[in-house]
Amino acid sequence: MAAAISRKTPVRLISKNCSPFLPKSHVCFSLYFSTDSGKRPPNPSKLSELLINKHHFSPQSAAQVASVATRLENLETADSVLSFLKETGFSNSQLERTVKLSPHVLSASLERTVKPKIKIFQDFGFSADEMAEIFSKQALIFVCSSNRLISSLWVLRGTLIQSNTELVKILRSRGWFLKDLDTTLIPNVEFLKSCGVPFEQMIRLMKYPRFFLIKPDIMRNLVEKAEKWEADLLRVLRNVPTAFALSEKRLKNVTEVLLETGKYSMSCIIDNPSALIYSIEKRYKPRLQVLSILEKKDLIQRWPS
């Protein structure tokens, strides 16, 4: 009986008496000190062998994944997930990329987590190659709740995105975009419509999805300030709404850089509002320096817009 108590005591101490202020390393040590081997992750070398020999991972990738797959409790779970994804249409390179980006996929429940996510995309009409392309670039979609995923996909398809091809382009580079779009994207789209922003312009703005995730009250405040300042700013909003997603400091710095050249006026910037969204370091400074040199050598008559 004493032996039975000693085997269970370490787990009880952690679950009931462990201080939240203890360092993580102390907690991990205490947990693994228990003799309950059923909760220990498999030997990393065994996982590496599985990844290399059966699923054709490179030795480097297999070692990297095995070193961080701490949630994995048995190799059978990992093997079943990997095998299913290959059956779904994942190539070896896509499978390797998916697991490297999100090792926790190996410990996910095949029936409760992986299969439902794949089915959602199948029901939306995505091809096997499109699904593999999305998940191999944004594997965190696996941990998004099914209800949230379905809702977000419907919102995107019903608001701005016209086809799965366009949706794949957005999701494979910006999977984090699948947030609670009901409280951000939809109100912002409706508000932009009321401000006279053309629908075609909003579609082009999908290149900058963060713009649509601004809190609606913040966007409204920005526009209200613009109305109080000068009507020209509303023209900026209609032509380049992404400018309003930038910080006030960023807008001020860009404006100052352009005005300090003595070649551009405020009205020039308003007439070309896309100028506000470009990088000072990567775009303006090198180009302005070249233009200055060309002017000094009398190689240009006037500076371009």
Backbone bond lengths (Angstrom), bond angles and torsions (degrees), N, CA, C in turn:
res aa  C-N    CA-C-N  psi(-1)  N-CA   C-N-CA  omega(-1)  CA-C   N-CA-C  phi
1 M - - - 1.462 - - 1.513 110.94 -
2 A 1.378 115.51 -41.93 1.464 119.20 178.29 1.506 110.60 -60.94
3 A 1.345 115.97 -38.11 1.463 119.84 179.76 1.517 110.73 -64.07
4 A 1.342 116.15 -40.12 1.462 119.74 -179.70 1.514 110.48 -63.56
5 I 1.356 116.38 -40.09 1.464 120.34 179.48 1.518 110.48 -64.57
6 S 1.332 116.93 -42.42 1.467 119.98 -177.07 1.520 111.40 -65.39
7 R 1.334 117.25 -30.72 1.468 119.03 179.69 1.522 111.10 -71.89
8 K 1.309 118.62 -30.52 1.468 121.06 -175.04 1.520 112.96 -95.64
9 T 1.344 116.76 -20.66 1.454 119.92 -174.18 1.521 114.67 -55.05
10 P 1.342 120.12 -46.74 1.454 119.30 -178.02 1.511 113.03 -55.23
11 V 1.345 118.50 -39.11 1.453 121.14 -179.43 1.510 110.71 -68.33
12 R 1.351 117.50 -40.50 1.461 120.69 178.64 1.519 111.14 -62.27
13 L 1.326 115.96 -41.64 1.463 120.09 -178.51 1.512 111.35 -61.78
14 I 1.311 116.77 -36.84 1.459 120.05 -179.22 1.515 110.67 -72.57
15 S 1.352 116.33 -44.86 1.454 119.56 -172.92 1.519 113.02 -73.72
16 K 1.361 117.80 -29.59 1.459 119.17 -174.44 1.516 113.73 -106.32
17 N 1.333 117.43 -37.27 1.459 119.97 -170.33 1.513 115.23 -114.75
18 C 1.324 117.09 -1.30 1.464 119.42 -176.16 1.518 110.82 -69.45
19 S 1.303 117.10 126.96 1.460 121.28 178.79 1.515 110.59 -73.21
20 P 1.373 118.14 138.00 1.463 120.31 178.00 1.510 111.64 -67.19
21 F 1.343 117.94 -10.06 1.455 120.96 -177.88 1.518 112.70 -94.11
22 L 1.360 116.51 -2.57 1.464 118.68 177.56 1.519 109.27 -68.81
23 P 1.322 118.65 143.64 1.465 120.42 176.80 1.514 110.59 -63.13
24 K 1.358 115.05 150.20 1.468 119.98 -177.00 1.521 111.86 -58.59
25 S 1.321 116.85 -36.15 1.459 119.60 -177.98 1.520 111.07 -61.61
26 H 1.368 116.32 -35.52 1.459 120.24 179.43 1.523 110.25 -66.99
27 V 1.331 115.91 -41.89 1.453 120.43 -179.72 1.518 110.55 -64.07
28 C 1.343 116.02 -46.09 1.459 119.77 -179.23 1.521 110.87 -60.98
29 F 1.345 117.17 -42.14 1.465 120.84 -179.87 1.516 110.06 -61.68
30 S 1.339 116.44 -43.81 1.458 120.22 -177.59 1.520 110.94 -64.01
31 L 1.354 116.42 -39.69 1.447 119.44 -179.17 1.521 111.04 -65.52
32 Y 1.337 117.14 -45.33 1.443 120.18 -176.37 1.520 112.60 -77.70
33 F 1.347 117.09 -9.02 1.458 119.90 177.17 1.519 110.27 -74.26
34 S 1.343 116.51 -20.13 1.455 120.16 178.46 1.518 110.36 -63.65
35 T 1.330 115.68 148.31 1.461 120.38 179.87 1.519 111.62 -85.34
36 D 1.338 118.00 6.75 1.455 121.15 178.79 1.524 108.75 -78.00
37 S 1.322 117.42 88.37 1.460 122.00 -174.66 1.517 113.07 -71.38
38 G 1.325 118.46 -12.38 1.458 120.56 -178.98 1.507 113.44 -65.38
39 K 1.353 118.94 -20.82 1.450 122.48 -177.62 1.524 112.52 -100.41
40 R 1.309 117.47 -0.29 1.451 118.98 -179.60 1.529 110.35 -79.70
41 P 1.334 117.03 142.83 1.458 118.71 176.83 1.510 109.95 -68.80
42 P 1.330 118.09 155.07 1.464 120.30 179.19 1.520 110.55 -65.93
43 N 1.303 115.55 160.06 1.454 121.25 178.06 1.529 109.64 -57.65
44 P 1.355 118.32 128.50 1.463 120.59 -179.18 1.516 113.96 -53.66
45 S 1.319 116.27 -34.06 1.468 118.84 -179.43 1.521 111.14 -65.58
46 K 1.347 117.32 -33.98 1.466 120.79 178.43 1.522 110.53 -67.62
47 L 1.346 115.51 -40.42 1.459 119.29 178.05 1.530 110.37 -65.70
48 S 1.320 116.36 -40.81 1.466 120.14 177.89 1.524 111.06 -59.71
49 E 1.329 115.90 -42.90 1.460 120.16 179.46 1.526 110.99 -61.39
50 L 1.337 116.37 -41.94 1.467 120.37 178.91 1.528 110.71 -62.51
51 L 1.332 115.85 -46.27 1.464 120.42 -177.80 1.524 111.62 -63.99
52 I 1.319 116.39 -39.22 1.469 120.48 -176.56 1.533 111.43 -78.57
53 N 1.323 116.25 -51.63 1.461 120.38 -170.81 1.528 113.84 -76.40
54 K 1.321 117.38 -38.31 1.466 118.78 -176.83 1.516 112.99 -98.64
55 H 1.361 116.61 -35.16 1.466 118.91 -173.88 1.522 113.00 -111.57
56 H 1.312 116.67 6.90 1.465 122.87 168.05 1.526 114.54 62.02
57 F 1.323 117.07 36.05 1.458 121.41 172.24 1.530 108.45 -74.08
58 S 1.318 116.38 154.34 1.456 119.13 172.37 1.527 108.03 -72.17
59 P 1.326 119.16 152.04 1.470 121.18 179.56 1.527 112.18 -56.13
60 Q 1.328 116.67 -38.54 1.471 119.85 -179.85 1.529 111.47 -64.62
61 S 1.343 116.13 -46.65 1.467 119.93 179.79 1.521 111.22 -65.46
62 A 1.330 116.78 -40.98 1.462 120.50 -179.88 1.520 111.02 -61.91
63 A 1.328 116.85 -42.60 1.464 120.52 179.29 1.519 110.75 -65.65
64 Q 1.330 116.35 -39.54 1.471 120.59 179.64 1.515 111.22 -63.63
65 V 1.331 116.44 -46.52 1.467 120.77 -179.34 1.521 110.87 -65.72
66 A 1.327 117.01 -44.93 1.469 121.20 -177.59 1.522 111.88 -61.99
67 S 1.319 117.75 -30.42 1.464 121.06 -177.60 1.525 113.14 -74.66
68 V 1.346 116.42 -19.60 1.471 118.85 -176.71 1.526 113.41 -117.13
69 A 1.315 117.72 -4.72 1.470 120.74 -178.93 1.524 110.17 -80.10
70 T 1.314 117.04 62.92 1.468 122.65 -173.71 1.525 113.53 -75.91
71 R 1.337 117.60 -18.58 1.464 119.75 -178.53 1.527 112.63 -84.00
72 L 1.291 116.52 -13.47 1.457 120.80 -176.09 1.523 110.89 -69.01
73 E 1.327 116.54 126.05 1.457 121.49 -178.55 1.526 112.52 -101.40
74 N 1.330 117.51 -23.44 1.463 118.73 176.45 1.521 110.04 -155.12
75 L 1.305 115.64 153.10 1.463 121.58 -176.83 1.520 112.15 -70.14
76 E 1.348 116.82 -25.98 1.456 119.60 -178.65 1.531 111.40 -62.11
77 T 1.343 116.63 -37.97 1.464 120.68 178.63 1.522 110.61 -61.79
78 A 1.330 115.83 -48.66 1.462 120.41 -179.95 1.520 110.92 -61.53
79 D 1.331 116.55 -44.25 1.461 120.68 -177.72 1.519 111.33 -63.22
80 S 1.331 116.93 -41.17 1.473 119.87 -178.32 1.521 111.07 -67.15
81 V 1.337 117.62 -39.17 1.468 121.20 178.89 1.527 110.46 -65.13
82 L 1.326 116.45 -47.63 1.458 121.10 -178.60 1.530 111.15 -63.25
83 S 1.316 116.39 -42.45 1.469 120.57 -179.23 1.522 110.43 -64.67
84 F 1.320 116.88 -41.10 1.468 120.21 179.62 1.522 111.11 -64.36
85 L 1.319 117.69 -43.91 1.463 120.64 -179.36 1.530 110.86 -63.06
86 K 1.334 116.72 -37.06 1.472 119.34 176.87 1.529 110.35 -66.26
87 E 1.323 116.43 -39.75 1.463 120.23 178.19 1.527 110.73 -65.07
88 T 1.341 115.90 -30.79 1.464 120.87 -179.80 1.523 111.75 -70.99
89 G 1.325 116.67 -26.50 1.457 119.14 179.09 1.517 115.29 133.75
90 F 1.332 117.30 4.16 1.462 120.56 178.91 1.529 109.81 -70.68
91 S 1.327 116.51 131.21 1.462 120.08 172.84 1.523 108.35 -76.96
92 N 1.319 117.40 168.47 1.464 120.49 179.11 1.524 111.41 -59.23
93 S 1.335 116.88 -41.57 1.468 120.10 -179.20 1.520 111.29 -68.34
94 Q 1.331 117.10 -38.77 1.466 120.17 178.27 1.521 110.95 -67.60
95 L 1.318 116.29 -38.79 1.464 120.49 178.75 1.529 110.23 -64.49
96 E 1.302 116.50 -43.84 1.461 121.08 179.68 1.518 110.81 -63.69
97 R 1.336 116.47 -43.01 1.461 120.64 -179.77 1.529 111.04 -64.78
98 T 1.334 116.76 -40.10 1.462 121.27 179.57 1.518 111.23 -60.18
99 V 1.316 116.76 -48.56 1.465 121.45 -176.87 1.523 111.65 -69.77
100 K 1.326 117.65 -35.12 1.467 120.12 178.06 1.526 110.57 -66.34
101 L 1.335 116.55 -38.53 1.462 120.22 179.35 1.520 111.91 -71.23
102 S 1.331 115.89 -34.97 1.458 119.93 -174.41 1.531 110.67 -143.50
103 P 1.355 117.01 77.92 1.475 120.99 -177.46 1.524 113.97 -58.39
104 H 1.340 116.99 -23.26 1.467 119.12 -178.33 1.527 112.10 -64.11
105 V 1.335 117.04 -15.91 1.466 120.17 177.46 1.529 110.54 -58.79
106 L 1.321 116.75 -31.55 1.464 120.72 -178.68 1.519 112.39 -64.50
107 S 1.313 117.19 -26.26 1.464 120.13 -178.82 1.528 112.24 -102.72
108 A 1.338 116.49 4.42 1.461 119.98 -179.56 1.531 110.44 -74.93
109 S 1.314 115.09 151.50 1.464 119.88 177.75 1.526 109.24 -72.28
110 L 1.317 115.98 125.27 1.458 119.89 -179.62 1.527 111.06 -62.82
111 E 1.327 116.93 -43.41 1.466 120.95 -175.42 1.523 112.94 -78.78
112 R 1.331 117.40 -37.15 1.469 120.09 -174.84 1.525 113.96 -92.20
113 T 1.330 117.67 -22.85 1.459 119.83 -173.50 1.519 113.65 -119.48
114 V 1.320 116.89 -55.59 1.468 120.46 -171.71 1.530 111.97 -72.72
115 K 1.328 116.66 -54.68 1.463 119.45 -177.68 1.538 113.08 -59.65
116 P 1.351 119.44 -42.84 1.466 118.85 178.66 1.530 113.47 -60.35
117 K 1.352 117.04 -37.92 1.469 119.46 179.75 1.529 111.04 -66.81
118 I 1.314 116.24 -42.49 1.464 119.98 178.64 1.526 110.06 -63.63
119 K 1.329 117.44 -41.60 1.466 121.02 -178.97 1.526 111.46 -63.57
120 I 1.337 116.97 -36.78 1.466 120.22 178.51 1.525 110.15 -58.56
121 F 1.326 116.50 -45.91 1.460 119.80 -179.53 1.529 111.28 -69.90
122 Q 1.337 117.06 -34.22 1.459 119.66 176.11 1.530 110.56 -64.28
123 D 1.332 116.49 -42.02 1.462 120.85 -179.94 1.525 111.99 -65.25
124 F 1.344 116.98 -26.82 1.463 120.70 177.66 1.529 111.65 -83.29
125 G 1.324 116.47 -0.31 1.448 120.07 175.23 1.513 115.82 90.59
126 F 1.336 117.66 13.51 1.455 120.04 178.06 1.526 110.12 -74.57
127 S 1.314 115.96 139.43 1.465 120.24 176.93 1.526 109.57 -75.80
128 A 1.327 115.68 166.49 1.471 120.01 179.23 1.520 110.48 -60.31
129 D 1.324 116.94 -40.36 1.464 120.25 -179.35 1.523 111.01 -67.75
130 E 1.338 117.57 -38.44 1.465 120.98 178.89 1.524 110.67 -65.48
131 M 1.330 116.76 -42.02 1.466 119.75 178.47 1.524 111.10 -62.88
132 A 1.328 115.54 -44.99 1.461 119.39 -179.92 1.515 110.69 -62.51
133 E 1.331 116.89 -37.65 1.460 120.98 179.52 1.528 110.93 -64.81
134 I 1.325 116.98 -41.74 1.469 121.09 -179.14 1.528 111.08 -69.06
135 F 1.316 117.00 -52.31 1.457 120.61 -174.71 1.526 112.60 -68.83
136 S 1.331 117.12 -30.06 1.463 118.73 179.86 1.523 111.62 -75.71
137 K 1.335 116.87 -16.29 1.460 120.43 177.01 1.531 111.46 -100.62
138 Q 1.341 116.04 -27.94 1.456 120.86 -177.03 1.527 109.53 -135.80
139 A 1.322 116.32 68.18 1.466 121.05 -175.51 1.527 112.81 -65.86
140 L 1.331 117.73 -17.01 1.465 119.61 179.30 1.523 112.09 -65.18
141 I 1.336 117.23 -13.53 1.460 119.90 175.98 1.525 110.11 -60.21
142 F 1.332 117.02 -25.47 1.461 120.37 178.90 1.528 111.74 -60.70
143 V 1.323 118.06 -28.62 1.461 120.23 -176.76 1.522 112.40 -96.05
144 C 1.316 117.50 -2.77 1.464 120.88 175.85 1.525 108.23 -71.95
145 S 1.320 118.10 138.58 1.456 120.18 -178.78 1.531 109.94 -63.60
146 S 1.316 115.97 146.80 1.467 120.46 -177.28 1.524 111.73 -61.03
147 N 1.338 116.98 -42.63 1.461 119.82 -179.94 1.526 111.41 -62.57
148 R 1.332 116.50 -43.31 1.458 120.36 179.05 1.525 110.78 -64.98
149 L 1.314 116.68 -39.44 1.457 121.39 -179.30 1.524 110.94 -63.50
150 I 1.315 116.18 -47.49 1.470 120.75 179.60 1.526 110.35 -61.50
151 S 1.330 116.15 -47.46 1.465 120.64 -179.26 1.526 111.54 -59.67
152 S 1.331 116.74 -44.41 1.463 120.60 -177.61 1.520 111.90 -66.36
153 L 1.325 116.22 -40.80 1.462 119.27 179.05 1.525 111.36 -64.53
154 W 1.325 116.25 -39.66 1.472 119.41 177.72 1.524 111.01 -65.84
155 V 1.316 116.57 -39.62 1.469 120.29 179.53 1.522 110.24 -62.63
156 L 1.326 116.49 -47.00 1.466 119.92 -178.93 1.524 111.36 -63.07
157 R 1.317 116.89 -45.21 1.462 119.95 -178.91 1.528 111.39 -68.25
158 G 1.318 117.52 -30.59 1.454 119.53 -176.75 1.518 114.53 -90.96
159 T 1.329 117.10 -8.04 1.466 119.66 -175.20 1.521 112.81 -110.03
160 L 1.317 117.24 -57.14 1.462 120.16 -173.88 1.526 114.26 -126.83
161 I 1.333 116.91 -38.91 1.454 120.68 -173.60 1.526 109.89 -79.53
162 Q 1.319 115.97 130.57 1.456 120.33 -174.68 1.528 114.00 -96.89
163 S 1.322 118.14 -20.16 1.463 120.01 -176.48 1.522 110.39 -150.80
164 N 1.337 115.66 163.77 1.464 120.25 177.29 1.519 111.45 -65.25
165 T 1.333 116.52 -31.19 1.461 119.94 178.54 1.516 110.77 -60.13
166 E 1.334 116.87 -44.73 1.460 121.24 177.88 1.521 111.05 -67.59
167 L 1.325 115.40 -37.36 1.462 120.03 -178.88 1.526 111.25 -67.20
168 V 1.327 116.67 -37.52 1.467 120.56 177.48 1.528 109.77 -60.85
169 K 1.327 117.27 -42.07 1.464 121.28 -179.43 1.526 110.88 -60.01
170 I 1.333 115.86 -39.66 1.463 120.08 -179.99 1.525 110.87 -71.09
171 L 1.324 117.18 -48.21 1.468 120.95 -171.74 1.520 113.32 -72.20
172 R 1.332 117.99 -34.16 1.454 118.39 -176.61 1.529 112.19 -71.50
173 S 1.336 116.53 -20.32 1.465 119.35 178.01 1.514 112.21 -107.42
174 R 1.343 116.85 -18.99 1.462 119.83 -175.98 1.522 110.85 -142.03
175 G 1.325 116.26 60.99 1.457 120.35 -179.51 1.516 113.43 -62.13
176 W 1.349 116.01 -25.44 1.468 119.71 178.21 1.518 111.69 -64.44
177 F 1.349 116.26 -11.12 1.458 120.07 -178.16 1.522 111.57 -65.39
178 L 1.338 117.11 -18.11 1.460 120.97 -178.47 1.525 110.24 -79.85
179 K 1.292 115.13 69.15 1.466 120.63 177.86 1.523 108.25 -108.31
180 D 1.315 116.29 -160.00 1.455 120.36 179.93 1.525 108.80 -78.79
181 L 1.317 116.33 79.99 1.454 121.30 -173.92 1.520 112.64 -70.24
182 D 1.334 117.65 -18.97 1.465 120.04 179.37 1.519 111.89 -61.92
183 T 1.312 117.03 -29.66 1.471 119.72 -176.53 1.523 112.41 -101.58
184 T 1.326 117.69 -0.89 1.467 119.70 179.55 1.521 111.36 -125.79
185 L 1.322 117.04 -68.34 1.459 120.21 -173.01 1.527 112.90 -61.13
186 I 1.317 117.70 -50.79 1.466 119.92 -175.73 1.528 112.13 -60.96
187 P 1.357 119.75 -50.41 1.472 118.85 178.04 1.528 112.79 -60.84
188 N 1.336 116.63 -37.01 1.463 119.35 -179.05 1.521 111.86 -69.16
189 V 1.330 116.72 -38.80 1.470 119.92 177.38 1.525 110.34 -62.80
190 E 1.320 116.35 -45.44 1.463 119.80 179.80 1.526 111.37 -63.02
191 F 1.325 116.04 -38.65 1.462 119.43 179.85 1.523 111.37 -67.44
192 L 1.344 116.33 -42.05 1.461 120.07 178.75 1.529 110.91 -62.70
193 K 1.321 116.35 -36.88 1.467 119.75 175.65 1.526 110.45 -60.38
194 S 1.326 116.71 -43.27 1.466 120.91 -179.03 1.525 111.96 -66.37
195 C 1.353 116.18 -22.21 1.469 120.61 178.26 1.531 112.00 -88.06
196 G 1.333 116.27 -1.56 1.451 119.63 177.90 1.514 115.22 90.57
197 V 1.342 118.12 12.12 1.468 120.59 178.03 1.526 108.39 -74.83
198 P 1.340 118.37 121.70 1.468 121.12 -178.19 1.524 111.84 -62.40
199 F 1.326 115.97 147.84 1.454 121.47 -179.73 1.526 110.89 -60.57
200 E 1.339 116.87 -38.22 1.460 120.78 179.27 1.524 110.99 -60.49
201 Q 1.349 116.14 -37.18 1.457 120.13 178.73 1.533 110.77 -67.18
202 M 1.319 116.79 -38.09 1.468 120.04 179.69 1.526 110.97 -67.02
203 I 1.322 117.33 -34.74 1.460 119.90 177.04 1.524 109.75 -63.77
204 R 1.348 116.41 -41.43 1.461 119.53 178.33 1.524 111.02 -64.92
205 L 1.328 115.80 -28.34 1.461 120.33 -179.08 1.526 112.76 -70.69
206 M 1.331 117.65 -10.90 1.458 119.85 177.91 1.521 111.26 -63.47
207 K 1.343 117.52 -13.22 1.456 120.59 173.13 1.523 110.33 -67.05
208 Y 1.333 116.21 -19.51 1.464 122.20 -179.77 1.531 108.84 -123.14
209 P 1.329 118.79 66.46 1.468 121.60 -172.37 1.521 114.37 -60.23
210 R 1.334 117.67 -24.98 1.468 118.59 179.33 1.530 111.12 -59.57
211 F 1.322 115.73 -28.64 1.456 119.47 -179.78 1.524 111.18 -58.45
212 F 1.337 116.64 -39.48 1.459 120.25 -177.57 1.525 112.47 -77.46
213 L 1.343 117.44 -11.98 1.456 120.41 -179.53 1.530 112.73 -94.76
214 I 1.346 116.13 4.59 1.461 119.02 173.37 1.530 108.76 -63.05
215 K 1.298 117.54 142.27 1.465 119.85 176.91 1.529 108.89 -61.37
216 P 1.331 117.83 132.42 1.466 120.94 -176.04 1.522 114.11 -53.40
217 D 1.334 117.93 -36.45 1.460 118.65 -179.29 1.525 111.26 -68.11
218 I 1.343 116.81 -32.45 1.462 119.92 177.18 1.523 110.35 -67.63
219 M 1.328 116.72 -42.15 1.454 119.56 178.63 1.525 111.06 -63.44
220 R 1.315 116.56 -41.21 1.466 119.65 179.25 1.529 111.32 -64.25
221 N 1.324 115.66 -39.85 1.468 118.85 178.35 1.518 111.42 -63.20
222 L 1.326 116.81 -39.05 1.457 120.49 178.56 1.525 110.90 -61.41
223 V 1.319 115.51 -43.79 1.462 119.22 -178.80 1.519 110.96 -69.66
224 E 1.340 117.05 -38.38 1.462 119.85 177.49 1.528 111.40 -61.05
225 K 1.335 115.66 -40.49 1.466 118.99 177.21 1.525 110.40 -64.56
226 A 1.326 115.36 -39.20 1.464 119.12 -179.95 1.522 110.51 -62.39
227 E 1.334 117.00 -39.55 1.457 120.55 179.83 1.520 111.57 -65.80
228 K 1.333 116.79 -34.09 1.456 120.79 -179.92 1.527 111.50 -74.97
229 W 1.353 116.34 -32.25 1.466 119.61 -176.33 1.522 111.13 -77.10
230 E 1.310 117.64 -70.01 1.453 120.19 179.24 1.517 110.18 -160.72
231 A 1.330 114.51 149.32 1.460 120.53 -175.05 1.523 111.95 -63.50
232 D 1.337 117.69 -25.42 1.460 120.74 -178.71 1.527 112.24 -59.53
233 L 1.351 116.26 -30.19 1.456 119.06 -179.22 1.524 112.12 -67.85
234 L 1.339 116.06 -27.40 1.458 118.25 175.70 1.519 110.58 -67.14
235 R 1.334 115.60 -31.73 1.457 119.71 176.02 1.526 110.34 -65.24
236 V 1.342 115.17 -37.51 1.459 119.85 176.40 1.520 109.84 -63.34
237 L 1.318 116.67 -42.76 1.463 121.12 -179.51 1.514 110.93 -60.73
238 R 1.331 116.81 -42.10 1.461 119.65 -177.99 1.527 111.73 -70.20
239 N 1.324 116.58 -37.98 1.465 120.54 -175.39 1.525 113.96 -86.14
240 V 1.330 116.52 -41.07 1.464 120.72 -179.05 1.531 108.94 -137.59
241 P 1.326 118.13 75.27 1.468 120.80 -178.88 1.515 113.84 -59.35
242 T 1.348 117.95 -26.28 1.465 120.19 -178.41 1.519 112.11 -62.28
243 A 1.331 117.32 -20.18 1.462 119.93 178.19 1.516 110.96 -60.93
244 F 1.339 116.37 -28.24 1.458 120.40 -178.26 1.523 112.34 -82.39
245 A 1.312 116.28 -4.12 1.465 120.14 174.58 1.519 111.00 -90.32
246 L 1.346 116.50 -7.40 1.458 121.20 179.83 1.518 110.41 -86.82
247 S 1.309 116.39 157.16 1.458 120.21 179.01 1.525 110.47 -72.01
248 E 1.325 115.24 156.33 1.461 119.95 178.30 1.531 110.65 -60.45
249 K 1.336 116.21 -37.55 1.469 120.88 179.14 1.517 110.82 -62.14
250 R 1.346 116.39 -43.08 1.465 120.83 -179.63 1.527 110.21 -62.38
251 L 1.327 117.43 -46.07 1.466 121.24 -179.99 1.526 111.13 -61.96
252 K 1.321 115.78 -41.00 1.453 120.70 -179.56 1.527 110.78 -65.24
253 N 1.337 116.81 -42.93 1.458 120.69 -178.55 1.528 111.98 -64.53
254 V 1.328 116.70 -42.90 1.460 120.31 179.13 1.520 110.13 -63.19
255 T 1.327 115.79 -45.13 1.462 119.67 179.98 1.521 111.26 -60.64
256 E 1.332 117.00 -44.50 1.460 120.82 -179.30 1.525 112.14 -62.44
257 V 1.339 116.61 -41.94 1.466 120.72 -179.82 1.524 110.80 -60.39
258 L 1.324 116.27 -42.45 1.463 120.05 -178.55 1.532 112.11 -72.08
259 L 1.324 116.30 -41.08 1.465 119.54 -178.99 1.524 112.30 -68.88
260 E 1.329 116.63 -33.93 1.465 120.71 -178.13 1.531 113.31 -65.68
261 T 1.340 116.93 -18.96 1.467 118.95 177.58 1.520 112.03 -69.27
262 G 1.334 115.99 -22.18 1.453 120.01 -176.16 1.519 112.56 76.69
263 K 1.299 117.64 2.22 1.460 122.34 -178.12 1.524 112.99 -101.87
264 Y 1.319 115.90 -16.56 1.455 119.92 -175.96 1.521 110.44 -128.53
265 S 1.317 116.02 140.42 1.463 122.14 178.36 1.523 109.75 -105.23
266 M 1.328 115.77 171.30 1.459 120.02 178.42 1.521 110.82 -63.59
267 S 1.323 116.60 -36.73 1.462 119.57 179.29 1.517 110.76 -65.74
268 C 1.332 116.84 -32.39 1.464 120.88 177.11 1.526 110.82 -64.76
269 I 1.343 115.93 -40.49 1.466 120.34 179.14 1.528 110.32 -66.99
270 I 1.340 116.28 -41.42 1.465 120.38 179.60 1.524 110.44 -63.89
271 D 1.342 116.11 -37.37 1.468 119.69 179.06 1.521 112.05 -71.60
272 N 1.318 116.86 -20.48 1.471 122.15 178.76 1.529 109.25 -128.20
273 P 1.328 117.55 65.94 1.470 121.34 -171.74 1.528 115.01 -62.81
274 S 1.339 117.37 -20.37 1.470 118.44 178.27 1.523 110.93 -62.69
275 A 1.347 116.49 -17.93 1.461 120.84 178.40 1.529 111.56 -60.59
276 L 1.314 117.37 -24.00 1.459 121.28 -175.68 1.523 113.39 -73.50
277 I 1.308 117.73 -20.78 1.463 119.29 -172.42 1.528 112.93 -97.01
278 Y 1.329 118.22 -3.82 1.459 120.04 -177.39 1.523 112.14 -83.37
279 S 1.318 115.10 156.71 1.465 121.82 -177.79 1.527 111.43 -76.22
280 I 1.333 115.79 135.40 1.463 120.61 177.02 1.524 110.14 -69.16
281 E 1.323 116.53 -49.06 1.465 120.97 -175.16 1.526 112.96 -70.98
282 K 1.333 116.48 -41.71 1.464 119.50 -173.79 1.523 113.09 -87.83
283 R 1.326 117.00 -24.46 1.465 118.81 -175.00 1.527 113.00 -115.89
284 Y 1.337 116.04 -57.79 1.467 118.26 -170.38 1.522 114.21 -72.17
285 K 1.318 117.33 -49.65 1.464 118.52 -176.15 1.523 113.07 -57.75
286 P 1.338 119.61 -49.74 1.474 118.31 179.53 1.523 113.22 -64.75
287 R 1.331 117.52 -37.96 1.466 119.69 -178.48 1.525 111.72 -72.05
288 L 1.319 116.08 -40.38 1.465 118.87 178.63 1.525 110.72 -65.39
289 Q 1.325 116.41 -35.12 1.459 120.15 178.13 1.530 110.85 -65.32
290 V 1.313 116.97 -42.51 1.464 120.73 178.46 1.523 110.66 -64.40
291 L 1.336 116.62 -43.78 1.461 119.99 -179.89 1.530 110.97 -62.43
292 S 1.325 116.78 -39.05 1.461 120.62 178.76 1.533 110.99 -62.85
293 I 1.332 116.47 -42.24 1.466 120.99 179.09 1.529 110.46 -64.82
294 L 1.326 116.44 -44.43 1.463 120.89 179.79 1.527 111.55 -61.93
295 E 1.333 115.15 -38.90 1.468 119.06 179.55 1.523 111.28 -66.50
296 K 1.323 117.36 -42.45 1.455 121.33 179.88 1.526 111.76 -62.71
297 K 1.311 116.18 -28.89 1.466 120.41 179.85 1.532 112.16 -94.43
298 D 1.346 115.23 10.66 1.471 121.84 179.18 1.531 112.40 56.28
299 L 1.318 115.62 35.54 1.465 119.80 179.57 1.526 112.98 -94.99
300 I 1.340 116.65 -10.50 1.471 120.33 174.19 1.516 109.65 -133.36
301 Q 1.335 116.44 145.74 1.454 122.57 179.22 1.528 111.73 -85.57
302 R 1.336 115.57 -36.22 1.464 120.92 -178.09 1.528 109.90 -148.42
303 W 1.311 115.77 154.49 1.454 119.92 178.94 1.530 108.81 -80.80
304 P 1.334 117.14 143.79 1.473 119.79 179.07 1.527 110.83 -71.24
305 S 1.327 114.85 164.13 1.475 119.02 179.17 1.530 109.28 -67.59
